[in-house]
Every structure is written in structure tokens, then in C-alpha cells.
Amino acid sequence: MAESREHPLRKARRKRGLSLERLADQIGIDIGALSRYERGLRAPSLESANRLLDFFPELKLRDLRLQ
């Protein structure tokens, strides 16, 4: 059975102890969209990607791609 990897965005959020709701509020992104990014169901827009990368400087643009 294939091992599932945690999405880098989710890993970074959890490392900081943030809930989806709190992160969404802090950076101004819809919680539903943020959830889809973390599950690899949708790639963020350039604007959302920039907000996420500003908040999580340890992430790279490639970390936000579809999984």
C-alpha cells in the first residue's frame, strides 16, 4: 500500500499550531479554498500563493502545486 504524504502547506500550518480557520482569517483566504489547497485538490491563485509564501517563508512555490 502506498504511503500517503502530508501536504507541505498542511505540515507548515500544523507546525505553527494553527487551525485552518485561524490561518484563513490571518491571511485573508477562504477556509474552503485553503482546505482544498492542503488536500491537493486545487492549486492556489497567484495572489493566494503569494499570501501563503509570505506567511510561510519556508515554503517554495513548488510546495503549493497539486499533489
PELIN-V749351 format. One record per residue. N is the residue number from 0. PSI is psi in degrees with one decimal (999 if undefined). Layout:
N_PSI + N_PSI
//
This chain:
0_136.4 + 1_139.2 + 2_132.5 + 3_137.0 + 4_142.7 + 5_133.7 + 6_136.8 + 7_-35.3 + 8_-45.9 + 9_-41.2 + 10_-45.3 + 11_-42.0 + 12_-46.2 + 13_-35.2 + 14_-33.5 + 15_-2.2 + 16_29.4 + 17_141.4 + 18_162.9 + 19_-43.4 + 20_-45.2 + 21_-43.7 + 22_-45.6 + 23_-43.7 + 24_-41.3 + 25_-34.1 + 26_-0.6 + 27_37.7 + 28_139.9 + 29_133.9 + 30_-36.4 + 31_-42.0 + 32_-43.8 + 33_-40.8 + 34_-42.4 + 35_-35.7 + 36_-45.9 + 37_-31.0 + 38_-1.3 + 39_22.7 + 40_-18.3 + 41_141.4 + 42_142.3 + 43_153.3 + 44_167.6 + 45_-41.2 + 46_-46.9 + 47_-39.6 + 48_-42.7 + 49_-40.8 + 50_-43.8 + 51_-42.8 + 52_-31.3 + 53_-39.0 + 54_-36.9 + 55_79.8 + 56_-15.6 + 57_-15.6 + 58_154.4 + 59_161.5 + 60_-39.1 + 61_-24.4 + 62_-17.9 + 63_2.1 + 64_168.3 + 65_139.8 + 66_999
//
